[in-house]
Amino acid sequence: MTTDLLGALRIPVVAAPMFLVSGPGLVIAAGAAGILGSFPTQNCRTAAELDQWMGRISDALNPAGARSRPWSANLITHSSNARLADDLRLIAEYRPPVVITALGSPRPALETVHGYGGLVLADVVDLRLARKAAECGVDGLACIAAGAGGHTGHLSPFAFVSAVREFFDGLVIVGGGIGDGHGVAGAVAAGADLVYLGTRFLATAESMAPAEYKTMVVDHGADDLVVSAGITGTPASWLRPSLLASGLDPDRLDPAAVSRNYSAGGDAIKRWKDLWAAGQGLTTIRSVESVENVVEQLAGEYHSALDRVVGLRGRAVPVR
């Protein structure tokens, strides 16, 4: 199944699942362009809405009598997800080729997804969680490294991949600060099989992000990001202008005053809805484009980078 997945992609890229941003339009456009699209099931308010979304995606990417294209659902497996049983039931019905678990042990998804031949990948932000997920029997690890948008890790993508390869021989995905095809090639050269790009697809025509959010991503760079646990209780990367617009002082966020909460709720200010996240890959975004155009650009950069590496190898002087 792993070989089938990689062989079905034009370039080894995953349009990473983004809370309140990734929807059917983005997933379908990603699949049509030749990469793996994904969305969080929590972007649907109800199981009925999730049923509609998954049906729409499945019909578009797995049409009867035509070539199927892979897609992915991102599932929160923490006990706080009261809809977990319903989500798993729909996953068993629509059979996404890839299920990415997050914010909890991947174990609840394994039997269901492996039962129909799908792959289970686990989002991990450090080596402790990576080892625990590997011990559960997942097919892959999605390593969230420093520079990622939203909830972020602290390890360099290169260090993370290298360390994981010491104990895991499954599928390795890495994400964090990668926004172009050159970075994708670098991550693959370092040992990754696939690369997460989230922010790069946030500012696309097909994403569900508000127009003002997309404009903010286009107009700002890595120096405009703030990493803090002072919003959700867990370190996350936020756009400084969105914090200021909501009356928050980005330099005085107090993690100790915040209980861990990943939802979009809040009091006057709503996490994720009013406060916008982004990763360091936003430096490569200069306009709102279609997913198709973004993938075309990524593919050109990726193959150019590979050609450069091959060229450097050809010029290498042999050691005597």
Salt bridges, closest charged atoms under 4 A:
ASP87 OD1 - ARG83 NE 2.87
ASP139 OD2 - HIS114 NE2 2.69
ASP193 OD2 - ARG165 NH2 2.72
ASP249 OD2 - ARG252 NE 3.47
ASP251 OD1 - ARG240 NH2 3.39
GLU296 OE1 - ARG10 NH2 3.08
